[in-house]
């Protein structure tokens, strides 16, 4: 389902229509080109999207090509109506480990885990270089105890489905990792 328009509060609605039990609800699953078309409405937003794509390229370069991301924060709100820009994009990633690490636990310990800690899950660094507030879990780490993965998803859904300042119920976007779609979105966005 495509992203709905902002509601009168300047938020993505948590669901579409009058029935809260509908399946037309948040997270709204989109492609990166759809996300760019919906939210790349200003030069500042376009740069934030290019930064998100750069983070996704960093993941792909290391072999993280399977996974999903939830996109939230002021980036998916109409904050321009409040005379400000979104400061960053909130990103929660559920990633599948690169296949080479699944077959070689020693390589995971030697290079995979250090990359995860230094690059994937380093919130401070990702905020500084990409203007992203990043959070991530590794699917394989959670699959042995599915309740941990379910707990993570419930936590992030609960957090992302409410506005931080007002606690208003709202929607957010979800998208799969897809390097080819990222390149299409980069072409849409243009610029440096």
N, C-alpha and C positions, 0 to 999 in steps of 0.2 A: 504494500500500500504506500502511495506517495506521502510525503510529509504534509500534514494539514497546515493551514495558515495559523498564524498566531491568533489566540482568542482575545477578547477585550482586555484581559489583564496583561497582554504582551507575552504570553506563555504559549508553548505548544500545549494543546489540550491533552489531558491524560487518556482520553478516548474520543472517538468520533461518533456523533449522533447523540440520541437521548437516552440510550440504554447503556448503563455502566458495565453490564455483563457482556458487551459486544467483544468480538475478537479483533475489531478494528481499534487497536489500542497501542499504547506505548509499551515497549520500545517500538518505534517505527523503523522497520528494516528497510534500508536504502543502500544504494551503491555510492561510492565516492563521487562520481559525477552528479548524482542527484543531490547529495549533501552540498556540493559546491554550488550547484544551481540555486538551491534554497537559501543558503546562508552566506554565499560569497557576494554579498550585496554592497560592500564598501571596500576600498583598498585595504583597510586594516583587517577586515574579516578575510579577505583574499590571502593576505600574508599569513594569518593564523592557519588557514587551510593548507597553504604550501608547507608550513611548519609541521602540521599533522602528517602530511604526505612524506616529508623528510624523515620523520620518526618511523613511519611505516616502512620506508625504504631501508632504514638502519636495521629494522627487524628482519626484513627479507634478505638483506645482505648476509646476515648471520644464519639464515636458514629457517627463520620463523615465518612460514608461509601459510600455516593453518591456524585459524583462530577468529575470534570476534572481538569487537570493541563497542563499548557503549560510549556515546558522546553526549556531554551534558555541560552544565554550568551556564554562566551568563551568555555563552556563545549561542545557545539554543533559545535565547530569550530576546525580545525586542528592546534591548537596553538603550538603543539609540533614541527611543521615545523619552528616555530619562536624561538625554543629552550626555551620554557617555558611550564609550566603546567597550566591548567585552575585553577583559584583561587577558584571558587565556581560554583554552579549551580543556575541560575536564575529560579524561580518558581512562576508562577501566577496561583492561584487556584480559581476555582468557585465551592463552596461547598454547598451542601444541608444540612440544619440543622439536627442534630440528632432528630429522631421522638419524643423523650420524651419532647423536648423543644417546639415542634409545638403544643402539647396538654397542655402544662403547662407554660404559659408566666412568672409566678412567678419564676419557676425553671430557666428559661433562664436568668432572671435578677440576681438571686442569685448565680448561678454557671456557666451557659452557657456563658454569656457575659464576666465575668472575665476570664474564660479559653480562650475564643476567643482572648481577648486583651493581655493576658499574654503569651499565647503559640502559637496560630495559626498565629496571625498577628504581633507578636513581632519580627520585622526584626533584631534588634540588637542581641537579644538572639539567634535567629535561625542562624545568621551568625556565632556567637561565637561557639555554640554547634554543629551545623550541617554543617557549611560552605555552607549555602544556603542563597540566597537573596530572601526572601519570600514576596509575596504580595497575598492578598486573599480578595474575596468578598463572601458574603452570598447570595445565590440564592433567598431565601425567602425575604430577605430584599430588593432585587432589583425587584422582580417580580411584586410588586404592581405598579411600574412605569417602564415598560419594556424599555423605552428609556434610563434609567440609566444603565441597564444591557447592552444594545446595545452599549451605549457610552463607558462603561468599556471595552468591547470586542474590539471595534474599536481602542481605545487607546492602549491597550496591543498588539493587532495585529500590529499596526503601529510601536510601539516601538520594539517589538521582531523581526519584519521582516526586520530590518536594523541593520547593524553592528554599534556599538557605535562610534568607532574611524573614520571609513571611510564613514559611511552612506550607504555602499553597501547593495543592496537588497539581502536578504538571507532567508533561510528556518529555521524552528524550529520544535520541536516535540510536540505532544499532546498525553496524555494518561489519561485513566479513573482510578479512585480509584479502586483497586482490590487487597485486602489483600492476596488472594490465589496466584495470579500471582507474588506478591512481594516476597512471600516465595520461589517460583520457581527461581526467579532472585537471591535471596540470596544464594541459593544452587549453582547456576552458578558462582557467584562471589567468593565463598569460603572465607577463611580468617576470621579474628576476627570481 
